[in-house]
Amino acid sequence: MDCKRSTRLERLRWRSRRGLLELELLLLPFVDAEMGDLSDGLLARFEKLLDCDDMDIYEWLMARSEPERELVTIVAEVRGFLARTSV
């Protein structure tokens, strides 16, 4: 992994630390397990996801509401990870 990508992943991990503990407990395991394998496109969507309000992200991950179209793919990735790992 190149230095630039490594730095990007470290920043995304830091940004995944949220004010809402329940959300942090969902995002950090995903980041630790899956982020290194994501395409640049999905990483960009994850960055955009992290720009959203904590409660919106939490509702999307809990499948209580649906995100905007651009975020559907990354939310599905995180939901799939959560379903596979029973976090």
C-alpha positions as CSV (number, residue, x, y, z in Angstrom):
1,M,0.0,0.0,0.0
2,D,1.4,3.4,-0.9
3,C,2.0,6.1,1.6
4,K,-0.7,8.4,0.3
5,R,-3.4,5.7,0.5
6,S,-2.2,4.7,4.0
7,T,-2.5,8.3,5.2
8,R,-5.9,8.5,3.7
9,L,-7.0,5.3,5.5
10,E,-5.6,6.6,8.8
11,R,-7.6,9.9,8.4
12,L,-10.8,8.0,7.6
13,R,-10.3,5.9,10.7
14,W,-9.8,9.0,12.8
15,R,-12.9,10.6,11.3
16,S,-14.9,7.4,12.1
17,R,-14.5,8.3,15.8
18,R,-17.9,10.0,16.3
19,G,-19.7,11.8,19.0
20,L,-22.4,9.1,19.0
21,L,-20.8,6.0,20.7
22,E,-23.3,3.6,19.1
23,L,-22.3,4.8,15.7
24,E,-18.6,4.7,16.5
25,L,-19.0,1.0,17.6
26,L,-20.5,0.3,14.1
27,L,-18.0,2.2,12.0
28,L,-14.6,1.4,13.6
29,P,-14.8,-2.4,13.1
30,F,-15.8,-1.8,9.5
31,V,-12.9,0.6,9.0
32,D,-10.4,-1.8,10.6
33,A,-11.6,-4.9,8.7
34,E,-12.6,-3.6,5.3
35,M,-11.2,-0.2,4.4
36,G,-7.9,-1.5,3.0
37,D,-9.8,-3.5,0.4
38,L,-12.2,-0.8,-0.8
39,S,-11.8,0.9,-4.2
40,D,-11.0,4.6,-4.4
41,G,-14.6,5.2,-5.4
42,L,-16.0,3.6,-2.3
43,L,-13.4,5.4,-0.2
44,A,-14.6,8.7,-1.6
45,R,-18.2,7.7,-0.8
46,F,-17.2,6.7,2.7
47,E,-15.6,10.2,3.1
48,K,-18.9,11.7,2.0
49,L,-20.8,9.5,4.4
50,L,-18.6,10.8,7.2
51,D,-19.6,14.4,6.3
52,C,-23.2,13.6,7.2
53,D,-24.9,14.0,10.6
54,D,-24.3,11.2,13.1
55,M,-28.0,10.5,13.6
56,D,-28.6,10.3,9.8
57,I,-25.7,7.8,9.4
58,Y,-27.0,5.8,12.4
59,E,-30.5,5.6,10.9
60,W,-29.1,4.5,7.5
61,L,-27.0,1.8,9.0
62,M,-29.9,0.5,11.1
63,A,-32.0,0.5,7.9
64,R,-34.6,2.8,9.4
65,S,-34.2,5.2,6.5
66,E,-32.3,5.3,3.2
67,P,-29.5,7.6,2.3
68,E,-29.2,9.8,-0.8
69,R,-28.5,7.9,-4.0
70,E,-24.7,8.6,-3.9
71,L,-24.3,6.9,-0.5
72,V,-26.5,3.8,-1.1
73,T,-23.5,1.7,-2.1
74,I,-21.3,2.5,0.8
75,V,-24.2,2.2,3.3
76,A,-24.9,-1.3,1.8
77,E,-21.2,-2.2,2.2
78,V,-21.3,-1.3,5.9
79,R,-24.6,-3.0,6.5
80,G,-23.3,-6.1,4.8
81,F,-20.2,-6.1,7.0
82,L,-22.4,-5.6,10.1
83,A,-24.7,-8.5,9.1
84,R,-21.7,-10.8,8.5
85,T,-20.0,-10.0,11.7
86,S,-23.0,-9.4,14.0
87,V,-21.5,-6.3,15.4
